[in-house]
Amino acid sequence: MCSSQVEIYKNKNCMEDNKEYLDKYEDLLKILTDPVEIGDKKYNLKEDFEKFFIKGNMTAGTRIRKFMQIIRKSAEEIRKDVQSYKKSLS
């Protein structure tokens, strides 16, 4: 293999090894951009921000707090993954 083929092979293996981390990142992006199911309905974070801060809809504020809890949990998991992956590189 030439050196460029070796780099492609290494990058491909690295991507496969880190798929779990990339999946968590994608999940976090979905929470921020796509509708999220809370209870039996789907809600969008941006729309709820507008409903709460512009229109004063209090239940939208409750949903925003639920969104933030989901984001916080996801962020904590990602933070732990970053730390463990960083340690594995040392």
Beta strands, then each sheet from edge to edge (+ up, - down):
strand 1: 36-38
strand 2: 41-43
sheet 1: 1+ 2-
end
